[in-house]
Amino acid sequence: MQEKLLDSAATKILNGKNTKPTIVVHEFEPEDEVHVQRIFCEGMMEMISDTAFRGLRHHPESLLLYFTVAAVGLVITTCWWVIALLPAVVLCGRYFCSRRVIHGYLEKAMSSDMGHIEEFYTKSPDSRLWVATLDGQVIGIVAADGHKTEGFAELKRMSVDRRYRRCGVGMALGFKVLEFALTQGYATVVLGTTAYSPAAHQLYQRLGFQCSGITNGYVPHGATQSLLERIFYRVCHHHYRLDVKNIPLNGH
C-alpha cells in the first residue's frame, strides 16, 4: 500500500499536477527507522552499477590494464575471440566486485549507526539524522556527525528516493545539515562521496560545497582488497567542504 501511495504522489509531481510538493524535514523518530533503512539500502544498491559501469571511463589506468591483459592474451593464444570477450569479462568482473564491496559496506553500516539509529543520532548531542517526508511518507534522509575538537561537521548518509529526485528534497535535507552546523558552532561542513553520477555532485555544489581533493584508488569500508577487487574495483573519493561561518540561517 505504501509503495502505491508513493508511486501515485511521484506520478503527480512528474506530470506537473503538483509542481510544488510540500516537503517536510524533521528529526528522526523511532517509527521512521524501517523507512530510513530502506531508502539508505536502496541508495547504496544503486552504487553498484554506478561504480561498475559509469565509473569505468574515469579510470584510464584500469582501461590500460585491461587492454594490456587482452594484448598479452592475444599474443599467447593468437585467438581474436580473446579480444571479443574482454568487454563482457571486464563488465561482469566489475559488477561482481562492486556488488561484493557494496554489500560489505552495507553490512558494516547496518552493524553500526544505520542499525542503531536512535543510539547514534538521537542520544548524541553532536549527531543528528533527519528525514524528508511528503504526505507523511519518508522520501529522503541525511545525517550530520559533529567533531567538536576538529571544528567540523560531516554530512553523511544522504539518500533520496529515486522517484522524488530533482524535486528539491536533497536541497532541503542539505540545508538542515548546514543549519545544524551553524547552531552548534561548527566552522566547516565536509562530506565525501564515491558517486560518479553528475546529479550528486551538482547537488553538493548548489549547496555551496567545493571539491577540496580527490583520492584515486579509495578503499571503502567493506572492501577486502583481494586480487579480484584490486583488478576490477577502483573508485575515486571526492572530498567536499563548505565554510558555514558566514552563511545566514535563512539564506535558502
N, C-alpha and C positions, 0 to 999 in steps of 0.2 A: 504493500500500500504506500509506504513512504517513497519508494522508487518511482511509483506512478505520479505522486504529487510533485516530486522534484522534476520529473520529465515534463509535466504539464506546465509548471512555472517557467522552466527553461525555454519551452516552446514559445510561450507568450513573449518572453524577452526577445528571443531571436526573431520573432515575427513583427516586433515593433509594437505589440499591443500593450506592453508595459515597459516603456522606454526608460522610466526612472524607478526601478525597483527600490523598495525601502530595505536597505541592508542595515542590520543592527549588529553591532560588535559588542560583546560583553565578555567578562572574565569567565573562565572555565567553571562549570558546575558539574557535580558528580554524574548527573543524568546525561551529560554530553559525552561521556567517556567512550561509549561504543561508536558513536558517530565520528568523534575525533580520530579514533584509531583507524576507522575505515578510510577516511579521507587521507590520512597520513600514509597508510599502506598502499592505497591506490596511486597516490602521487609517486611513491618510491618505485612501484612496479613500472610506471611509465619511463623511469630512468633506464630500464633495461635496453629498450630499443633505441633510446636517445644516445646512450653510450656506445652500443654495439654498431649502430648504423650511421647516425648523424655525426658521431664523434670521429669516425674513421678518417674523414678528409682533413681533420685538424691535426693529424699526427703523421707528417711526412716520413719520420723515422720508422714508423710501423710499416708504411707502404713500401719503403725501401727494403725492409727486412723480408716482407712477403715476396717482393719481386726477386730478391736475391735467392730465396729458397726455391722459387719457381725456376729461375735460370739454372741453378745447380741441378735441380731435378731433371730438367730438360737435357742438360749435358750428359748426365749419368744414364738416363733411360732412353734418350732420343725419342721420346714419345710426346707428341703435341697435346695429347689429352691431359697431360700434367698441367699445362698452362690453362686448358679449358676448364678444368675442375677447381683451379685455385680460388676463383671468386666465391664459389659455393663453400669450399672448405674454410676460407677466411671468415665469411659471414656466420657460418654455423659455429665456428670456434669462438668468435667474439660474442655471439649471443649466449652461448653456453656459459662462458666465463663471466660475462656481465650479469647474467641471471644468478649465478652462484655467489658473486660478491654482494649483489643487492640483497639477496636472501640472508646472507651472513650479517649484513648491516642491519636489516630489519630485526633479526633475532637479538642483536645486541641492544638496539633501541627499545625493543619491547621488554627486555630484561632490565632496563634501566628506567629512564624518565617516561617513555611513552607507555610503559606497562604499569607505572605507578604515578600517574599524572598528578593526583591530589597531593601526594607526598612531596613531589619535586617542585610543583608550581603553585600550590595553594598555601602550603605551610611555610614556604621560604619567603622572607621579605625581599629578597634580591632577584626573584624569578617570578614570571607570570606566563600564563597561557590564555590566549583569547580565542573565541570562536565567532565567526560571522554567520548570521542567520538570515534567512529570507522566509517570511511567513512561518516562522517558528522552526524551520528546518536548517540544520547545520550545513553550511556550504563552503566553509573555509576555516583555516586555523593558522595561528602563528604564535611563537613563544619568544620570550626575552630572558636571557640569562645574564645577570649582572656580575661584574667582577670589580668590587669596590677598591681593592688595593691597586689594581691596574688602571682604574678610572674609565672603564668602558663597559658597555652592554653589548651582548651578542644577539642579533636577530637570527632565529633558527626555527626549524620545523614549519616553514611557510609552505602551505599547500592549499590549493583551491580546487573544488570540484570542477572537473573539466567542462561541465555543462554551463558553468557560470563565469568562465574566464572572459576577460575583456568587458566586464560589466562594472568595474570599479571595486571589486571585492579585495583584490590584492593591495590596492592603494589604501583602502580603509583599514586593513589589517596592519599595513606598514606604518601608518600614522600612529596607530596605537603604541607601537614599539617606540617610536620617536617621542611621543608624549611621556611614556614611562621613563625613558632615559632623562628627559628634561626634569621631570618632577623629582626623580631620585638623585639628581645632581651628577649624572654621568656626562663626561665631556664628549665622548665619542660612541658611535654605534658601529659595529663591524658585523660582517657576515661573510660566509664562504659558500661557494656553490661549484658543483661539478657539472651543472646543466649546460648543454650545448644549444638548447632552444633559445632563439633570439628574444622571444617574448619575456623570458625570465630576466634576462639582462636589461631589457628595455624598462621593465617594471622597477628594478632597483635604481636605474638611472633617473627615472621620473621622480622617484622619491628623494633624489638628491645625492645618492651614493656615487662614489667614484672608484674605479678599479685601481687598487694600490699595488697589485702584483699578481703574477700567475705562476703557479707551481706545476710544472710539467712532470708527469710520472707520479702524481699524488697517490698515496696508498691509503684508502679509506678504511675505517673500522669494518671488519668483516672479510677483508682480503687475506688470503693465506700466503700470497707471494709464491705460489707454486710455479713450476716452469710454464705450464699452460697459461696461467694468468699473466705472467711476465710477457708472454708472446702475444696474447690476444686481448688483454685488458690493460688499457692505458688511458688515463684521464688527465685533464687539466683542471686544477683547482683555482678558481678566480677569487681573489681577496678584494672585498669592497669595504670602504669606510666612509663615515659621514660625521663631520664635526657639528654637533647639535647645539652648541652653546648659544648661537645667535639665531636659532630658529624659533619664531613665536609659536606658542601653543595653538593659536587659531590660524596658523599660516596656511592650512589647507582649506 
